[in-house]
Amino acid sequence: MTCQRLTDEDRDALASLLADEPLVANYATHAAEVLRSSDHQVWGCWDDGALVAAVIVAVGPFDVEVDSLIVARAYRRRGLGQVLIEQAAAQARASGKERVLLEVREGNTAAIALYQRMGFSVDGLRANYYPALNGEGAREAACLMSLALG
């Protein structure tokens, strides 16, 4: 397993990984644009030539924001998400950024617990932000989190 920053040459692999995840499938059509953008960084983990996890990070003047974290179903609960966010955070720190921002569904308690173990703090909630999963039920709040890099 290797984890590294992705380049434009990895666009098909990224599009394929994104297309397999319904909640982020809309990014698949923009994979090439994101990889070419100076406003984004994409980090990925490869296993036997297949991209199995990726994080898309938007780069701002003072911080970076995790736009999407995708781990293929067969590779979940192996720490790949943490590895990718740590790599993105290390790059942000080296570039002089102040913090890493992200938002996560309030009901995704496993992800929230992971982020808190990594040192992220909860900054607030954005009510009714996410559509209901599977189109059923109420909209869900976004939990806003940040990690200070200083």
Secondary structure, 3 states (H helix, E strand, C coil): CEEEECCHHHHHHHHHHHHCCCCCHHHHHHHHHHHHCCCEEEEEEEECCEEEEEEEEEECCCEEEEEEEEECHHHCCCCHHHHHHHHHHHHHHHCCCCEEEEEEECCCHHHHHHHHHCCCEEEEEEEEEECCHHHCCCCEEEEEEEEECC
